[in-house]
Amino acid sequence: MGILGGLHAYIVTGGSEAAREALAFRLAREALCSAPDAPCGVCEDCRKSLSRAHPDLHEVTPDERGAIKIESARAMREAAQVKPNEAARQVFLVHGADGMNAAAQNALLATVEEPPTPCIFIFVCENSRALLGTVRSRCGLVRAEDEDEAAPAAPEGDARALARALVRGVRSKSALTEAFAPFTKLKGDGAVRKLEEARSTLANAAAASPQLASRALRGADLASRAEDMLRANVTPAQVASWLIASLI
Ligand SMILES: [Zn+2]
């Protein structure tokens, strides 16, 4: 399930640098993906953000002294004037944001408070106290946890990718084939469980979004028919082919 609320800006803090970066990047991908269970990992937006080539993902890194200067803040302010290219919003992912000096933070303040176009700012900070109170008060705080203290990660690929494919969120045959590829390698019982997971994702999506409900329920219906086929000993590969043919 998504982490993002309805805010324009978030501070990601706590944990190790790796944990913060991983969480911040996940938030960025969630903000760029339009799938019901974002980040789905398979849509065009996710592919681009995963390869860090999404035109609406702007990353800012500190200079060799760890500083983010006012020029970088002004550049973000300018970019925020322009509408997103492909996603529903632009994402400004600011690494080492505790290196932003006061002038840089002040230059961004109004934009963070009320972006002129749909935008999300994600400030990755080791020490969020380095940010001005005026900035902090406009941001949601998201805490990263180190891996050994974090709960086991939710399976990001398989069940979500299936759910995404089943709501006809994947258009081309090659993308569908790719989305179902991990599924074809499962054993019968594992394949049934994976479809059940995808079906529960779809049921949640249908409950959460009236616009998506009919597509999600049709997808859930396909999943349930596919489960019956698996129980009748049709192989996962054959079931995947049937699903792909039904979805095209
Ligand atoms: Zn996606």
Residues whose N, C-alpha, C, O or C-beta is under 5 A from the ligand:
A	BS01	ZN	C33 S34 A35 P39 C40 G41 V42 C43 C46
